[in-house]
Amino acid sequence: MHPTETIDYHIKLLWHTISNLYNNIASEFNLTQATGYALLNIDSDNGISATKIGPLMGMKSTSLSRMLRKMEDDSLIYRGKAKEDGRLVKIFLTDKGHKQKNIAKKVVRDFNDYLIEKLSKKELEQYFETMNSIKEITEEYKELKQK
């Protein structure tokens, strides 16, 4: 089987294309695609615990720690105690982080609006349905392989 005949090849190729687009745009604002994505996942009012952001980002803890440290060095985030439980450390946005998050939001919205403009309603529905099916089938396959 040739790689281009596999489903995951096309998913990965599409993600790399989108990721490269976001990285090119993000670099204009001294960000990366990953940093922008992290900013989008941090609740503007309540922050997020470091243990919760990892799974959202799909990153291993060492890579995530390195990225969060860089974000702290760049004054995008700070670590502080959670209001609800002083023992829990959360990640919060700085003023600069809020501004960069708003830029990241606009970039994502603009690109999504562009895609929605270019694709028919039927194509969008089929895309979301297919991606959801692939996700469910992948989870099912993962469970089968763990047995």
DSSP file (Angstrom, degrees, kcal/mol; ACC not computed):
  #  RESIDUE AA STRUCTURE BP1 BP2  ACC     N-H-->O    O-->H-N    N-H-->O    O-->H-N    TCO  KAPPA ALPHA  PHI   PSI    X-CA   Y-CA   Z-CA
    1    1 A M              0   0    0      0, 0.0     5,-0.0     0, 0.0     3,-0.0   0.000 360.0 360.0 360.0 132.3    0.0    0.0    0.0
    2    2 A H    >   -     0   0    0      1,-0.1     3,-2.5     3,-0.0     4,-0.2  -0.603 360.0-118.8 -80.4 142.5    1.3    3.4   -0.9
    3    3 A P  G >  S+     0   0    0      0, 0.0     3,-1.9     0, 0.0     6,-0.3   0.837 112.8  61.3 -52.3 -35.9    1.2    6.0    1.9
    4    4 A T  G 3  S+     0   0    0      1,-0.3     6,-0.1     5,-0.1    -2,-0.0   0.607  95.7  63.3 -69.4  -8.2   -1.1    8.3   -0.1
    5    5 A E  G <  S+     0   0    0     -3,-2.5     2,-0.3     4,-0.0    -1,-0.3   0.424  87.9  90.2 -92.6   0.5   -3.7    5.4   -0.1
    6    6 A T  S <> S-     0   0    0     -3,-1.9     4,-1.0    -4,-0.2     0, 0.0  -0.723  73.2-138.1 -99.2 149.7   -4.0    5.6    3.7
    7    7 A I  H  > S+     0   0    0     -2,-0.3     4,-1.9     1,-0.2     3,-0.4   0.915 102.9  55.0 -68.7 -44.5   -6.5    7.7    5.6
    8    8 A D  H  > S+     0   0    0      1,-0.2     4,-2.7     2,-0.2     5,-0.2   0.814  99.8  61.7 -64.6 -28.5   -4.0    8.8    8.3
    9    9 A Y  H  > S+     0   0    0     -6,-0.3     4,-2.8     1,-0.2    -1,-0.2   0.940 107.3  44.3 -58.5 -47.0   -1.6   10.1    5.6
   10   10 A H  H  X S+     0   0    0     -4,-1.0     4,-2.3    -3,-0.4    -2,-0.2   0.858 113.0  50.7 -70.0 -35.5   -4.2   12.6    4.4
   11   11 A I  H  X S+     0   0    0     -4,-1.9     4,-2.6     2,-0.2    -1,-0.2   0.944 114.3  44.3 -64.9 -46.8   -5.1   13.7    8.0
   12   12 A K  H  X S+     0   0    0     -4,-2.7     4,-2.7     2,-0.2    -2,-0.2   0.913 113.2  50.8 -65.1 -43.0   -1.5   14.2    8.9
   13   13 A L  H  X S+     0   0    0     -4,-2.8     4,-2.1    -5,-0.2    -1,-0.2   0.915 111.9  47.9 -60.6 -43.8   -0.8   16.1    5.6
   14   14 A L  H  X S+     0   0    0     -4,-2.3     4,-2.5     2,-0.2     5,-0.2   0.932 112.2  48.8 -63.0 -45.6   -3.8   18.3    6.1
   15   15 A W  H  X S+     0   0    0     -4,-2.6     4,-3.3     1,-0.2     5,-0.2   0.910 111.0  50.2 -63.1 -40.6   -2.8   19.1    9.7
   16   16 A H  H  X S+     0   0    0     -4,-2.7     4,-2.5     2,-0.2    -1,-0.2   0.894 110.6  50.6 -63.4 -38.7    0.8   19.9    8.7
   17   17 A T  H  X S+     0   0    0     -4,-2.1     4,-1.9    -5,-0.2    -2,-0.2   0.934 115.3  41.7 -63.8 -46.6   -0.5   22.2    6.0
   18   18 A I  H  X S+     0   0    0     -4,-2.5     4,-2.8     2,-0.2    -2,-0.2   0.922 114.4  51.7 -66.9 -44.3   -2.8   24.0    8.5
   19   19 A S  H  X S+     0   0    0     -4,-3.3     4,-2.7     1,-0.2    -2,-0.2   0.901 109.9  49.4 -59.9 -42.8   -0.1   24.0   11.2
   20   20 A N  H  X S+     0   0    0     -4,-2.5     4,-2.4     2,-0.2    -1,-0.2   0.894 110.4  51.0 -64.5 -39.8    2.5   25.6    8.8
   21   21 A L  H  X S+     0   0    0     -4,-1.9     4,-2.2     2,-0.2    -2,-0.2   0.955 112.7  45.6 -59.6 -50.4   -0.1   28.2    7.8
   22   22 A Y  H  X S+     0   0    0     -4,-2.8     4,-3.4     1,-0.2    -2,-0.2   0.887 111.6  52.5 -61.9 -39.7   -0.7   29.1   11.4
   23   23 A N  H  X S+     0   0    0     -4,-2.7     4,-2.2     2,-0.2    -1,-0.2   0.903 108.9  50.0 -63.3 -40.6    3.1   29.1   12.2
   24   24 A N  H  X S+     0   0    0     -4,-2.4     4,-0.6     2,-0.2    -2,-0.2   0.924 116.5  40.8 -63.2 -44.0    3.7   31.5    9.3
   25   25 A I  H >< S+     0   0    0     -4,-2.2     3,-1.2     1,-0.2     4,-0.4   0.929 114.3  52.7 -69.0 -44.9    1.0   33.8   10.6
   26   26 A A  H ><>S+     0   0    0     -4,-3.4     5,-2.1     1,-0.3     3,-2.1   0.846  98.3  64.7 -61.1 -35.1    1.9   33.4   14.2
   27   27 A S  H ><5S+     0   0    0     -4,-2.2     3,-1.4     1,-0.3    -1,-0.3   0.792  91.3  64.7 -61.6 -26.7    5.6   34.3   13.5
   28   28 A E  T <<5S+     0   0    0     -3,-1.2    -1,-0.3    -4,-0.6    -2,-0.2   0.729 109.5  39.8 -64.9 -20.6    4.4   37.8   12.6
   29   29 A F  T < 5S-     0   0    0     -3,-2.1    -1,-0.3    -4,-0.4    -2,-0.2   0.093 121.7-104.0-115.0  19.3    3.3   38.2   16.2
   30   30 A N  T < 5S+     0   0    0     -3,-1.4     2,-0.3     1,-0.2    -3,-0.2   0.857  86.8 113.6  57.8  38.8    6.3   36.4   17.8
   31   31 A L      < -     0   0    0     -5,-2.1     2,-0.3    -8,-0.1    -1,-0.2  -0.764  57.3-137.7-124.3 172.5    4.2   33.3   18.5
   32   32 A T     >  -     0   0    0     -2,-0.3     4,-2.7    -3,-0.1     5,-0.2  -0.842  32.9-107.2-121.7 167.2    4.1   29.7   17.2
   33   33 A Q  H  > S+     0   0    0     -2,-0.3     4,-2.4     1,-0.2     5,-0.2   0.920 122.1  49.6 -58.4 -43.7    1.1   27.6   16.3
   34   34 A A  H  > S+     0   0    0      2,-0.2     4,-2.3     1,-0.2    -1,-0.2   0.899 110.9  48.4 -64.9 -41.7    1.6   25.6   19.5
   35   35 A T  H  > S+     0   0    0      2,-0.2     4,-2.6     1,-0.2    -1,-0.2   0.919 111.9  49.5 -65.2 -43.4    1.9   28.7   21.7
   36   36 A G  H  X S+     0   0    0     -4,-2.7     4,-2.1     1,-0.2    -2,-0.2   0.907 111.0  50.0 -60.5 -41.8   -1.2   30.2   20.1
   37   37 A Y  H  X S+     0   0    0     -4,-2.4     4,-1.1    -5,-0.2    -1,-0.2   0.891 109.9  50.7 -64.7 -39.4   -3.1   27.0   20.7
   38   38 A A  H >X S+     0   0    0     -4,-2.3     3,-0.7     1,-0.2     4,-0.5   0.937 108.8  51.5 -63.0 -45.5   -2.0   26.9   24.3
   39   39 A L  H >< S+     0   0    0     -4,-2.6     3,-1.2     1,-0.3    -2,-0.2   0.899 107.3  53.6 -57.8 -40.7   -3.2   30.5   24.8
   40   40 A L  H 3< S+     0   0    0     -4,-2.1    -1,-0.3     1,-0.2    -2,-0.2   0.767 107.2  52.3 -65.4 -25.2   -6.6   29.6   23.3
   41   41 A N  H << S+     0   0    0     -4,-1.1     2,-0.7    -3,-0.7    -1,-0.2   0.475  88.3  92.3 -91.7  -2.7   -6.9   26.7   25.8
   42   42 A I  S << S-     0   0    0     -3,-1.2     2,-0.2    -4,-0.5     6,-0.1  -0.833  83.3-122.2 -95.2 119.6   -6.2   28.9   28.9
   43   43 A D     >  -     0   0    0     -2,-0.7     4,-2.0     4,-0.4    50,-0.3  -0.408  16.2-140.7 -60.9 125.6   -9.5   30.2   30.4
   44   44 A S  T  4 S+     0   0    0      1,-0.2    49,-0.2    -2,-0.2    -1,-0.2   0.802  95.8  28.8 -61.9 -31.5   -9.1   34.0   30.4
   45   45 A D  T  4 S+     0   0    0      2,-0.1    -1,-0.2    47,-0.1    -2,-0.1   0.846 133.0  26.3 -97.3 -40.6  -10.8   34.4   33.8
   46   46 A N  T  4 S-     0   0    0      1,-0.2    -2,-0.2    36,-0.0    37,-0.2   0.461  90.0-144.0-108.5  -3.0  -10.0   31.2   35.7
   47   47 A G     <  -     0   0    0     -4,-2.0    -4,-0.4    43,-0.1     2,-0.3  -0.222  21.6 -98.5  68.4-165.6   -6.8   30.0   34.2
   48   48 A I  E     -A   91   0A   0     43,-1.7    43,-3.5    -6,-0.1     2,-0.2  -0.988  24.6-109.1-153.0 146.4   -6.2   26.3   33.8
   49   49 A S  E >>  -A   90   0A   0     -2,-0.3     4,-1.5    41,-0.3     3,-1.2  -0.551  28.2-124.7 -77.3 146.6   -4.2   23.7   35.7
   50   50 A A  H 3> S+     0   0    0     39,-0.7     4,-1.2     1,-0.3    -1,-0.1   0.821 110.6  59.4 -60.0 -31.4   -1.1   22.4   34.0
   51   51 A T  H 34 S+     0   0    0      1,-0.2    -1,-0.3     2,-0.2    39,-0.0   0.758 107.3  46.3 -70.8 -23.0   -2.3   18.9   34.3
   52   52 A K  H <> S+     0   0    0     -3,-1.2     4,-1.1     2,-0.1    -1,-0.2   0.776 105.1  58.1 -88.4 -28.2   -5.4   19.7   32.2
   53   53 A I  H  X S+     0   0    0     -4,-1.5     4,-2.0     1,-0.2     5,-0.2   0.851  96.1  64.7 -72.9 -32.3   -3.7   21.7   29.5
   54   54 A G  H  X>S+     0   0    0     -4,-1.2     5,-1.6     1,-0.2     4,-1.5   0.948 103.8  43.6 -55.3 -55.5   -1.4   18.8   28.5
   55   55 A P  H  45S+     0   0    0      0, 0.0    -1,-0.2     0, 0.0    -2,-0.2   0.857 112.5  54.1 -61.2 -34.0   -4.2   16.5   27.3
   56   56 A L  H  <5S+     0   0    0     -4,-1.1    -2,-0.2     1,-0.2    -3,-0.1   0.859 114.0  41.8 -65.2 -34.3   -5.9   19.4   25.4
   57   57 A M  H  <5S-     0   0    0     -4,-2.0    -1,-0.2    -3,-0.3    -3,-0.2   0.652 103.1-131.1 -87.1 -17.5   -2.7   20.1   23.6
   58   58 A G  T  <5 +     0   0    0     -4,-1.5     2,-0.3     1,-0.2    -4,-0.1   0.852  60.9 138.5  67.7  33.6   -1.9   16.4   22.9
   59   59 A M      < -     0   0    0     -5,-1.6    -1,-0.2    -6,-0.2     2,-0.1  -0.825  57.1-115.4-114.0 150.6    1.7   17.1   24.2
   60   60 A K     >  -     0   0    0     -2,-0.3     4,-2.6    -3,-0.1     5,-0.2  -0.469  36.4-108.9 -75.9 156.2    4.0   15.0   26.4
   61   61 A S  H  > S+     0   0    0      1,-0.2     4,-2.8     2,-0.2     5,-0.2   0.830 115.5  53.3 -60.8 -35.6    4.8   16.6   29.8
   62   62 A T  H  > S+     0   0    0      2,-0.2     4,-2.0     1,-0.2    -1,-0.2   0.933 113.2  42.7 -67.4 -43.6    8.4   17.4   28.9
   63   63 A S  H  > S+     0   0    0      2,-0.2     4,-2.3     1,-0.2    -2,-0.2   0.906 115.9  49.7 -66.0 -41.2    7.5   19.3   25.7
   64   64 A L  H  X S+     0   0    0     -4,-2.6     4,-2.9     2,-0.2     5,-0.2   0.924 109.6  50.8 -63.7 -45.0    4.6   21.0   27.5
   65   65 A S  H  X S+     0   0    0     -4,-2.8     4,-2.4     1,-0.2    -1,-0.2   0.911 111.0  49.0 -58.7 -43.8    6.9   22.1   30.4
   66   66 A R  H  X S+     0   0    0     -4,-2.0     4,-2.0     2,-0.2    -1,-0.2   0.915 113.1  46.7 -62.7 -43.8    9.4   23.5   28.0
   67   67 A M  H  X S+     0   0    0     -4,-2.3     4,-2.4     2,-0.2    -2,-0.2   0.916 112.5  49.1 -66.8 -42.8    6.7   25.4   26.1
   68   68 A L  H  X S+     0   0    0     -4,-2.9     4,-2.2     2,-0.2    -1,-0.2   0.885 109.6  52.5 -64.3 -38.3    5.1   26.8   29.3
   69   69 A R  H  X S+     0   0    0     -4,-2.4     4,-2.6    -5,-0.2    -1,-0.2   0.917 110.5  47.8 -62.0 -43.0    8.5   27.9   30.6
   70   70 A K  H  X S+     0   0    0     -4,-2.0     4,-2.0     2,-0.2    -2,-0.2   0.895 110.0  52.5 -64.4 -39.8    9.1   29.8   27.3
   71   71 A M  H  <>S+     0   0    0     -4,-2.4     5,-3.0     2,-0.2     6,-0.9   0.873 110.4  48.3 -64.8 -36.2    5.7   31.3   27.6
   72   72 A E  H ><5S+     0   0    0     -4,-2.2     3,-1.8     3,-0.2    -2,-0.2   0.925 110.3  50.9 -66.3 -44.8    6.5   32.5   31.1
   73   73 A D  H 3<5S+     0   0    0     -4,-2.6    -2,-0.2     1,-0.3    -1,-0.2   0.839 109.6  51.1 -60.5 -33.1    9.8   33.9   29.9
   74   74 A D  T 3<5S-     0   0    0     -4,-2.0    -1,-0.3    -5,-0.2    -2,-0.2   0.347 115.8-118.6 -86.1   6.0    7.9   35.7   27.2
   75   75 A S  T < 5S+     0   0    0     -3,-1.8    22,-0.4     2,-0.2    21,-0.3   0.820  80.6 121.0  60.7  35.0    5.6   37.1   29.8
   76   76 A L  S   <S+     0   0    0     -5,-3.0    18,-2.1     1,-0.2     2,-0.3   0.745  76.2  14.4 -93.2 -29.0    2.5   35.5   28.3
   77   77 A I  E     -B   93   0A   0     -6,-0.9     2,-0.3    16,-0.3    16,-0.2  -0.894  58.8-162.5-138.6 165.6    1.5   33.5   31.3
   78   78 A Y  E     -B   92   0A   0     14,-2.2    14,-3.0    -2,-0.3     2,-0.4  -0.977  22.6-121.6-145.2 157.3    2.2   33.2   35.0
   79   79 A R  E     +B   91   0A   0     -2,-0.3     2,-0.3    12,-0.2    12,-0.2  -0.825  40.1 156.9-100.8 138.4    1.6   30.4   37.6
   80   80 A G  E     -B   90   0A   0     10,-2.5    10,-3.6    -2,-0.4     2,-0.2  -0.952  44.1 -81.1-152.0 169.5   -0.5   31.1   40.6
   81   81 A K  E     -B   89   0A   0     -2,-0.3     8,-0.2     8,-0.2     5,-0.2  -0.509  49.5-108.4 -77.3 143.0   -2.6   29.4   43.2
   82   82 A A        -     0   0    0      6,-2.8     6,-0.2     3,-0.7    -1,-0.1  -0.456  17.1-136.1 -69.2 140.5   -6.2   28.5   42.3
   83   83 A K  S    S+     0   0    0      1,-0.2     3,-0.3   -37,-0.2    -1,-0.1   0.884 104.8  47.4 -63.5 -38.9   -8.9   30.6   44.0
   84   84 A E  S    S+     0   0    0      1,-0.3     2,-0.3     2,-0.1    -1,-0.2   0.739 128.7  18.2 -78.1 -23.3  -11.0   27.5   44.7
   85   85 A D    >   -     0   0    0      3,-0.2     3,-2.0    -3,-0.1    -3,-0.7  -0.806  63.3-158.7-152.2 104.2   -8.1   25.4   46.2
   86   86 A G  T 3  S+     0   0    0     -2,-0.3    -3,-0.1     1,-0.3    -1,-0.1   0.620  91.8  63.4 -61.3 -14.4   -4.9   27.2   47.3
   87   87 A R  T 3  S+     0   0    0     -6,-0.1     2,-0.4     2,-0.1    -1,-0.3   0.716  88.3  84.1 -81.3 -20.4   -2.9   23.9   47.0
   88   88 A L  S <  S-     0   0    0     -3,-2.0    -6,-2.8    -6,-0.2     2,-0.5  -0.694  71.0-145.5 -89.5 130.3   -3.5   23.7   43.2
   89   89 A V  E     - B   0  81A   0     -2,-0.4   -39,-0.7    -8,-0.2     2,-0.3  -0.810  21.2-173.5 -95.0 132.2   -1.2   25.7   40.9
   90   90 A K  E     -AB  49  80A   0    -10,-3.6   -10,-2.5    -2,-0.5     2,-0.5  -0.824  24.1-121.1-122.1 162.4   -2.9   27.1   37.8
   91   91 A I  E     -AB  48  79A   0    -43,-3.5   -43,-1.7    -2,-0.3     2,-0.3  -0.900  32.5-174.4-103.7 129.2   -1.6   28.9   34.7
   92   92 A F  E     - B   0  78A   0    -14,-3.0   -14,-2.2    -2,-0.5     2,-0.3  -0.868  24.5-112.0-122.5 155.6   -3.0   32.3   34.1
   93   93 A L  E     - B   0  77A   0     -2,-0.3   -16,-0.3   -50,-0.3     2,-0.1  -0.657  23.8-143.0 -85.0 140.5   -2.7   34.8   31.2
   94   94 A T     >  -     0   0    0    -18,-2.1     4,-2.5    -2,-0.3     5,-0.2  -0.354  38.9 -93.9 -83.2 177.0   -0.8   38.1   31.7
   95   95 A D  H  > S+     0   0    0      1,-0.2     4,-2.1     2,-0.2     5,-0.1   0.917 132.4  48.9 -58.5 -42.7   -2.0   41.2   29.9
   96   96 A K  H  > S+     0   0    0    -21,-0.3     4,-2.5     1,-0.2    -1,-0.2   0.900 109.3  52.8 -63.1 -40.4    0.3   40.4   27.1
   97   97 A G  H  > S+     0   0    0    -22,-0.4     4,-2.5     2,-0.2    -2,-0.2   0.890 107.0  51.8 -62.1 -40.8   -1.0   36.9   27.0
   98   98 A H  H  X S+     0   0    0     -4,-2.5     4,-2.1     2,-0.2    -1,-0.2   0.914 110.9  48.3 -61.1 -43.4   -4.6   38.2   26.8
   99   99 A K  H  X S+     0   0    0     -4,-2.1     4,-1.7     1,-0.2    -2,-0.2   0.923 113.5  46.2 -63.7 -44.4   -3.6   40.3   23.8
  100  100 A Q  H  X S+     0   0    0     -4,-2.5     4,-2.6     1,-0.2    -1,-0.2   0.856 109.6  55.1 -68.0 -34.2   -1.8   37.5   22.1
  101  101 A K  H  X S+     0   0    0     -4,-2.5     4,-2.7     2,-0.2    -1,-0.2   0.913 106.5  51.2 -62.9 -42.0   -4.8   35.2   22.8
  102  102 A N  H  X S+     0   0    0     -4,-2.1     4,-2.0     2,-0.2    -1,-0.2   0.868 109.9  49.9 -63.7 -36.2   -7.1   37.6   21.0
  103  103 A I  H  X S+     0   0    0     -4,-1.7     4,-2.4     2,-0.2    -2,-0.2   0.937 111.0  48.9 -65.1 -46.5   -4.7   37.7   18.0
  104  104 A A  H  X S+     0   0    0     -4,-2.6     4,-2.4     1,-0.2    -2,-0.2   0.901 110.1  52.1 -60.2 -41.3   -4.7   33.9   17.9
  105  105 A K  H  X S+     0   0    0     -4,-2.7     4,-2.8     1,-0.2    -1,-0.2   0.920 109.6  48.9 -59.9 -44.6   -8.5   33.8   18.2
  106  106 A K  H  X S+     0   0    0     -4,-2.0     4,-3.0     2,-0.2     5,-0.2   0.909 110.0  51.0 -64.1 -42.5   -8.8   36.2   15.2
  107  107 A V  H  X S+     0   0    0     -4,-2.4     4,-2.3     2,-0.2    -1,-0.2   0.933 113.5  44.9 -60.4 -46.8   -6.4   34.2   13.1
  108  108 A V  H  X S+     0   0    0     -4,-2.4     4,-2.7     2,-0.2    -2,-0.2   0.927 115.1  47.7 -64.7 -45.0   -8.4   31.0   13.8
  109  109 A R  H  X S+     0   0    0     -4,-2.8     4,-3.0    -5,-0.2     5,-0.2   0.926 111.4  50.5 -62.0 -45.1  -11.7   32.6   13.2
  110  110 A D  H  X S+     0   0    0     -4,-3.0     4,-2.1     2,-0.2    -1,-0.2   0.925 113.1  45.6 -59.9 -45.3  -10.5   34.3    9.9
  111  111 A F  H  X S+     0   0    0     -4,-2.3     4,-2.5    -5,-0.2    -1,-0.2   0.923 114.3  48.3 -65.3 -43.5   -9.2   31.0    8.6
  112  112 A N  H  X S+     0   0    0     -4,-2.7     4,-2.7     1,-0.2    -2,-0.2   0.902 110.5  51.3 -64.1 -40.0  -12.4   29.1    9.6
  113  113 A D  H  X S+     0   0    0     -4,-3.0     4,-2.1     2,-0.2    -1,-0.2   0.901 109.8  51.0 -60.9 -40.2  -14.6   31.8    8.0
  114  114 A Y  H  X S+     0   0    0     -4,-2.1     4,-1.7    -5,-0.2    -2,-0.2   0.921 111.2  47.2 -63.0 -45.3  -12.5   31.4    4.8
  115  115 A L  H  X S+     0   0    0     -4,-2.5     4,-2.2     1,-0.2    -2,-0.2   0.926 111.7  50.3 -61.5 -44.9  -13.0   27.7    4.8
  116  116 A I  H  < S+     0   0    0     -4,-2.7    -1,-0.2     1,-0.2    -2,-0.2   0.864 109.8  51.6 -62.7 -36.2  -16.7   28.0    5.5
  117  117 A E  H  < S+     0   0    0     -4,-2.1    -1,-0.2    -5,-0.2    -2,-0.2   0.857 114.8  42.3 -66.3 -35.9  -17.0   30.5    2.6
  118  118 A K  H  < S+     0   0    0     -4,-1.7     2,-0.3    -5,-0.1    -2,-0.2   0.739 107.2  66.2 -86.3 -25.3  -15.2   28.1    0.2
  119  119 A L  S  < S-     0   0    0     -4,-2.2     2,-0.1    -5,-0.1     0, 0.0  -0.739  82.9-118.4-101.5 146.8  -16.9   24.8    1.2
  120  120 A S     >  -     0   0    0     -2,-0.3     4,-2.4     1,-0.1     5,-0.2  -0.356  28.2-110.4 -75.1 162.3  -20.5   24.0    0.7
  121  121 A K  H  > S+     0   0    0      1,-0.2     4,-2.4     2,-0.2     5,-0.2   0.895 121.2  52.1 -59.1 -39.7  -22.8   23.3    3.6
  122  122 A K  H  > S+     0   0    0      2,-0.2     4,-2.6     1,-0.2    -1,-0.2   0.909 107.9  50.6 -64.2 -43.2  -22.9   19.6    2.5
  123  123 A E  H  > S+     0   0    0      2,-0.2     4,-2.5     1,-0.2    -2,-0.2   0.914 111.4  48.7 -62.0 -42.4  -19.1   19.4    2.3
  124  124 A L  H  X S+     0   0    0     -4,-2.4     4,-2.6     2,-0.2     5,-0.2   0.926 111.7  48.4 -63.3 -45.1  -18.8   20.8    5.8
  125  125 A E  H  X S+     0   0    0     -4,-2.4     4,-2.3     1,-0.2    -2,-0.2   0.919 113.5  47.5 -61.2 -43.6  -21.5   18.4    7.2
  126  126 A Q  H  X S+     0   0    0     -4,-2.6     4,-2.9     2,-0.2     5,-0.2   0.897 111.0  52.2 -64.4 -40.1  -19.8   15.5    5.5
  127  127 A Y  H  X S+     0   0    0     -4,-2.5     4,-2.9     2,-0.2     5,-0.3   0.959 112.4  43.4 -60.7 -52.4  -16.4   16.6    6.8
  128  128 A F  H  X S+     0   0    0     -4,-2.6     4,-2.1     1,-0.2    -1,-0.2   0.888 115.5  49.6 -63.3 -38.6  -17.5   16.8   10.5
  129  129 A E  H  X S+     0   0    0     -4,-2.3     4,-2.2    -5,-0.2    -1,-0.2   0.933 113.6  45.7 -64.9 -45.4  -19.4   13.6   10.2
  130  130 A T  H  X S+     0   0    0     -4,-2.9     4,-2.7     2,-0.2    -2,-0.2   0.922 112.9  49.0 -65.0 -45.3  -16.4   11.8    8.7
  131  131 A M  H  X S+     0   0    0     -4,-2.9     4,-2.3    -5,-0.2    -1,-0.2   0.896 111.7  49.7 -63.8 -38.9  -13.9   13.2   11.2
  132  132 A N  H  X S+     0   0    0     -4,-2.1     4,-2.5    -5,-0.3    -1,-0.2   0.914 111.2  49.5 -64.7 -41.9  -16.2   12.2   14.1
  133  133 A S  H  X S+     0   0    0     -4,-2.2     4,-2.9     2,-0.2     5,-0.2   0.925 110.4  50.1 -62.2 -44.2  -16.6    8.7   12.7
  134  134 A I  H  X S+     0   0    0     -4,-2.7     4,-2.4     1,-0.2    -1,-0.2   0.904 110.4  50.7 -61.9 -40.8  -12.8    8.4   12.3
  135  135 A K  H  X S+     0   0    0     -4,-2.3     4,-2.2     2,-0.2    -2,-0.2   0.943 113.0  45.1 -61.3 -48.0  -12.3    9.5   15.9
  136  136 A E  H  X S+     0   0    0     -4,-2.5     4,-2.3     1,-0.2    -2,-0.2   0.911 114.2  48.4 -63.4 -43.1  -14.8    7.0   17.3
  137  137 A I  H  X S+     0   0    0     -4,-2.9     4,-2.7     2,-0.2    -1,-0.2   0.875 109.9  53.2 -65.9 -37.1  -13.4    4.2   15.2
  138  138 A T  H  X S+     0   0    0     -4,-2.4     4,-2.5    -5,-0.2    -2,-0.2   0.917 109.4  48.0 -63.8 -43.7   -9.9    5.1   16.3
  139  139 A E  H  X S+     0   0    0     -4,-2.2     4,-2.1     2,-0.2    -2,-0.2   0.906 112.5  49.5 -62.5 -41.4  -11.0    4.9   20.0
  140  140 A E  H  X S+     0   0    0     -4,-2.3     4,-2.0     2,-0.2    -2,-0.2   0.923 111.9  47.8 -62.5 -45.0  -12.6    1.6   19.3
  141  141 A Y  H  X S+     0   0    0     -4,-2.7     4,-2.2     1,-0.2    -2,-0.2   0.890 108.9  54.6 -63.2 -40.6   -9.5    0.2   17.5
  142  142 A K  H  X S+     0   0    0     -4,-2.5     4,-1.3     1,-0.2    -1,-0.2   0.913 108.1  49.1 -60.0 -44.3   -7.3    1.5   20.4
  143  143 A E  H  X S+     0   0    0     -4,-2.1     4,-0.5     1,-0.2     3,-0.2   0.897 110.0  51.4 -63.3 -40.5   -9.5   -0.5   22.9
  144  144 A L  H >< S+     0   0    0     -4,-2.0     3,-0.8     1,-0.2    -2,-0.2   0.893 109.9  49.5 -62.0 -40.2   -9.2   -3.6   20.7
  145  145 A K  H 3< S+     0   0    0     -4,-2.2    -1,-0.2     1,-0.2    -2,-0.2   0.733 105.2  58.2 -73.6 -22.1   -5.4   -3.3   20.6
  146  146 A Q  H 3<        0   0    0     -4,-1.3    -1,-0.2    -3,-0.2    -2,-0.2   0.584 360.0 360.0 -83.8  -9.2   -5.2   -2.9   24.4
  147  147 A K    <<        0   0    0     -3,-0.8    -1,-0.2    -4,-0.5    -2,-0.1   0.462 360.0 360.0 -83.1 360.0   -6.9   -6.2   25.1
